Amino acid sequence: GSPLVRALAANPYRSRRRLSRLAGSPLVRGDAMATKRPAEGEATEGGPAKVTKTSKEGFIAVFQKLRAFLVEREVTDGHPKHATEYLDKMLEYNVPKGKLNRGLTVVDGLKAIKGELSDDETFKAATLGWCIEFLQAFFLVADDIMDNSVTRRGQPCWYKVPEVGLRACNDAIILENDIYILLKEYFGTKPYYTQLLELFLQVTNKTAMGQMLDLLTESRDNMTTKYTEEAYFRIVRYKTAFYSFYLPVACAMILGGYTDPKLFSLAESVCCKMGEYFQVQDDYLDCYGSPEVIGKIGTDIQDSKCSWLCVQALQKCNESQRATLLECYGLPEEENVQRVKELYKELELEALYRAYEEESYKKLDAEIQGITELPKALFTGLLAKIYKRSK
């Protein structure tokens, strides 16, 4: 790769003198003397032709390249060392630590469409996948602040890191902005660039509206009228399904050359149903999953979330049980949390969840098998990743 990329990858905290000297190279300056952009399919300096792995390890290697590029931009812009070091740490802490299913789905999806991929196609798909992981990181950093969460992905939430605090609000903005820097850098000359921009903007808007619905609903007031299945699945569709399922598939379709709006609508329909299934799993794991396995401490009960478990409890409980739920749900004390969990046990919600999981999987699988306009593998691999998941 370029000298600066190698330097940052090996040791992102080189001296400013070393970084400044490297930043003077034409590839970094981006001025009239800079090397021209490579032709389609041609290897860039340390770029796509060298990214041949599609495993998680290879996918993370692409992140390190993108991370170095983003830090490099700010070094070149003259920002002080402590700021670029903080940026580097923030990216490493928040972006690559999850399961990476969303990002890897873009690579898998493009393979489902085109078969064997060239190195350039693999790199582009991985880069778009990382744009989705940056979006996920942006949402999670902000969401953890709003929910007063404690841990995320097996480590303290970013805002809980002592030297970070509410700086995390600005860090979330930077994470979102980085998406569009990467899209411009790696896809700016492509005929589908505008299509990608519109897709990311549209999905971000829908997700933000879902978060707003979630925040407006989480209240101990009028739970019996607000916590309905209709309200729940609207929140889920907007807050989770669009960005977690439709966005990766749509990115693969765009890279695969699809332009027919009807096919994107078909993909959206299937993906949103998958997203609903996924979020019900998430709600179950928030209550019953082991923090060591799921990587976070569940807080849906304390936060008075309109969760699938609470919605089901309100539908099944008798008057005495309803009174207990309304009294304890949404309160932070551990004894109240345990009383709610005991009520869930009385109502046999674990068994209800198992039945829901099986029924939903069968319906989704049948719908996917009936698709003829798009490769079934676009969806079957994604469904297999989440079926009976434990984290």
Disulfide bonds with the S-S distance in Angstrom:
none
